[in-house]
Amino acid sequence: MRVFRKRLVEAHWLQVTVGTLAAFYLRLVRYTTRFTVDPPDIYERIKGDYPMIVTMWHGQHFLMPFIKRAEHRVKVLISRHRDGAVNAIAAERLGVEAIRGSGDHQGRFDRKGGVGAFLTMVNALKEGYVVALTADVPKVSRVAGLGIVMLARRTGRPIYPVAIATSRRLELNNWDRSAVNLPFGRGAVVAGSPIHVPADTTDDQLEVYRQRVEDALNHVTEQAYATVDGSGRSTEGDTRRSFQAKTVCTKKDSV
């Protein structure tokens, strides 16, 4: 029976079905949630830094495909685990290409099984793709790994920490504290300042930038949840504008 269940879970037709349904559900959440963006001019700000590395915490990433614009070409790093196959299908249904691979338990992509994925991300950035990936060390929540800062050092591209939160959600008691976003609520997209890792940064100095990424992600995540839960205010205050309204007005530019 265990072998049968494993074969069923790994069946391609089932993965495609679940991935397609997941994409449909995420679209439902996206278009029934009223979003604000902080800072409101983030799309204008990033033009000079394109393409960039976008990072978020694992378990808080489900709605990330919807922050892209039509002119943005995006690839996302997804693990090779069988659950990753479903995530990859859902991402592709939402207009984001998948890079399959993962780092080791120090969050490095340049060794173990992640060498190919690391080089693929390097090449994607050279080709003008935005590369998105979670920053967590595998199976260690809210601790940024070294892989993302090594990618920034290698390519010279800035890291943008981003968080998305919704007022209606299910918070799971798993390793990454996943938030399953629910429809018909309020949402917030918060982006931090870019983090640049100089090409001459030594391996010993990488820890400084790794900590900056971790601190920045914690900050934007706290800010996003404070916004939707009413426990705080965005730094942009009342100047924030509606993400939903902007998307409706420029529907051709949204996923």
C-alpha positions in Angstrom: 0.0 0.0 0.0 2.9 2.4 0.8 4.5 1.7 -2.6 1.1 2.3 -4.3 0.7 5.7 -2.5 4.2 6.7 -3.5 3.6 5.8 -7.1 0.3 7.7 -7.1 1.8 10.8 -5.6 4.6 10.7 -8.2 2.2 10.1 -11.1 2.7 12.9 -13.7 -1.1 13.2 -14.5 -1.8 13.7 -10.8 0.9 16.3 -10.4 -0.4 18.2 -13.4 -3.9 18.1 -12.1 -3.0 19.3 -8.6 -0.6 22.0 -10.0 -3.3 23.3 -12.4 -5.9 23.4 -9.6 -3.4 25.2 -7.3 -2.8 27.8 -10.0 -6.6 28.3 -10.4 -7.0 28.7 -6.7 -4.2 31.2 -6.4 -5.8 33.3 -9.2 -9.0 33.2 -7.2 -7.2 34.5 -4.1 -5.4 37.2 -6.1 -8.4 38.6 -7.8 -10.7 38.6 -4.7 -8.1 40.3 -2.5 -7.6 44.0 -2.2 -3.9 44.6 -2.2 -1.7 47.6 -1.4 2.0 47.9 -2.5 4.7 49.5 -0.3 6.5 51.4 -1.6 3.9 52.5 -4.1 6.5 53.3 -6.8 8.4 50.1 -6.5 8.0 49.2 -10.2 9.6 52.6 -11.2 12.4 52.1 -8.6 13.5 48.7 -9.9 13.9 49.7 -13.5 17.5 50.7 -13.0 18.2 47.4 -11.3 16.6 45.0 -13.8 17.1 42.1 -13.8 17.3 41.4 -10.1 17.2 38.6 -7.6 13.9 38.5 -5.7 13.7 36.7 -2.4 11.1 35.8 0.2 10.6 33.4 3.1 9.5 29.8 2.3 5.8 29.3 3.1 5.0 32.9 2.4 5.6 32.7 -1.3 2.4 31.3 -2.8 1.2 34.6 -4.3 4.6 35.8 -5.5 3.9 35.1 -9.3 1.4 37.9 -9.2 3.9 40.7 -8.5 5.4 40.3 -12.0 4.4 42.5 -14.9 3.9 41.3 -18.5 7.3 42.8 -19.5 9.1 40.8 -16.7 10.6 37.5 -17.6 10.9 35.5 -14.4 12.4 32.1 -13.3 11.9 30.7 -9.9 14.1 28.1 -8.1 12.0 25.1 -7.0 13.3 22.0 -5.2 13.6 18.6 -6.9 11.4 17.0 -4.3 8.1 15.5 -5.7 6.2 18.3 -4.0 8.3 20.6 -6.0 6.9 19.2 -9.2 3.4 20.4 -8.3 4.8 23.8 -7.4 6.7 24.0 -10.7 3.5 23.2 -12.6 1.5 25.8 -10.7 4.2 28.4 -11.3 4.4 27.7 -15.0 0.6 28.0 -15.2 1.0 31.4 -13.7 3.6 32.5 -16.2 6.8 31.8 -14.2 9.5 29.4 -15.5 10.9 26.9 -13.0 14.5 26.0 -12.3 14.7 22.7 -10.4 17.3 22.3 -7.7 18.1 23.2 -4.1 21.0 24.0 -1.8 22.5 22.1 1.1 21.8 22.7 4.8 24.0 25.8 4.8 21.9 27.2 2.0 24.6 27.0 -0.6 23.7 26.3 -4.2 27.3 25.9 -5.5 27.8 22.4 -4.1 26.0 19.1 -3.4 23.1 18.8 -5.9 22.7 22.5 -6.5 25.6 23.2 -8.8 23.5 22.9 -12.0 20.7 25.1 -10.5 23.3 27.7 -9.4 24.7 27.9 -12.9 21.2 28.0 -14.4 20.3 31.0 -12.2 23.6 32.7 -13.2 22.8 32.3 -16.8 19.2 33.3 -16.4 20.2 36.6 -14.9 22.7 37.2 -17.7 19.9 36.6 -20.2 17.7 39.2 -18.5 15.5 37.1 -16.4 14.4 38.0 -12.9 15.4 35.1 -10.6 13.1 34.4 -7.6 14.0 32.1 -4.7 13.3 31.5 -1.1 16.2 32.5 1.2 15.7 29.9 3.9 18.2 27.2 4.7 16.5 23.9 3.7 14.1 22.8 6.5 15.2 25.7 8.7 12.6 28.5 8.9 13.5 32.2 8.7 17.3 31.6 8.5 18.8 32.9 5.3 21.4 30.7 3.6 24.6 31.8 1.9 23.5 30.7 -1.6 21.6 33.8 -2.4 24.4 36.2 -1.5 26.8 34.0 -3.5 24.5 34.4 -6.5 24.5 38.2 -6.0 28.2 38.3 -5.7 28.7 36.1 -8.8 26.3 38.1 -11.0 26.5 41.6 -9.7 22.7 41.7 -9.5 20.9 43.3 -6.4 18.8 41.3 -4.0 15.2 42.6 -3.4 13.6 41.2 -0.2 9.8 40.9 -0.7 6.9 39.8 1.5 3.2 39.2 0.7 0.6 38.8 3.4 -3.2 38.5 3.4 -5.6 39.2 6.2 -7.5 35.9 5.6 -5.1 32.9 5.9 -4.5 29.6 7.4 -1.2 29.4 9.3 0.1 25.8 9.4 2.2 24.3 12.1 5.0 23.0 9.9 8.7 23.8 9.5 8.3 26.9 7.4 5.1 28.2 9.2 3.3 28.3 5.8 0.5 30.8 5.4 -2.2 29.5 3.1 -3.8 32.6 1.6 -7.6 32.7 1.5 -9.8 34.8 -0.8 -11.9 37.9 -0.1 -9.6 39.7 2.3 -7.0 42.5 2.3 -3.4 42.0 1.1 -0.1 43.8 1.3 3.0 43.5 -0.9 6.1 45.0 0.8 9.5 45.3 -0.8 12.7 46.3 0.9 15.7 48.2 -0.4 18.1 46.4 -2.7 21.1 44.6 -1.2 24.2 44.7 -3.4 27.0 42.2 -2.8 30.3 43.4 -4.3 32.2 41.1 -6.5 35.3 41.3 -4.3 33.5 40.2 -1.2 35.5 37.4 0.5 33.9 34.2 1.7 34.5 35.4 5.3 32.6 38.6 4.5 29.6 36.8 3.0 28.1 36.4 6.5 27.6 40.1 6.8 25.4 40.2 3.6 23.6 36.9 4.6 22.6 38.6 7.8 21.4 41.7 6.0 19.2 39.6 3.8 17.7 37.8 6.8 17.1 41.0 8.7 15.6 42.7 5.6 13.2 39.7 5.1 12.1 39.7 8.7 11.5 43.5 8.5 9.3 43.4 5.3 7.5 40.3 6.5 6.6 42.0 9.8 5.6 45.1 8.0 3.3 43.2 5.6 1.5 41.3 8.4 1.2 44.5 10.4 -0.5 46.2 7.5 -3.1 43.5 6.8 -3.8 42.7 10.5 -4.2 46.4 11.5 -1.4 46.2 14.1 0.8 48.8 12.4 1.2 51.1 9.5 3.3 51.0 6.4 6.2 53.4 6.3 4.5 55.0 3.3 1.4 55.6 5.3 -1.6 56.8 3.4 0.4 57.3 0.2 0.1 53.5 -0.5 -2.0 52.8 -3.5 -4.2 49.8 -4.3 -2.4 46.9 -6.0 -5.8 45.6 -7.1 -6.9 48.8 -8.6 -3.6 49.2 -10.5 -3.9 45.7 -11.8 -7.4 46.3 -13.0 -6.4 49.5 -14.7 -3.4 47.8 -16.4 -4.8 44.4 -16.9 -2.7 43.7 -19.9 0.4 44.1 -17.7 -0.6 41.6 -15.1 -0.2 37.8 -15.1 
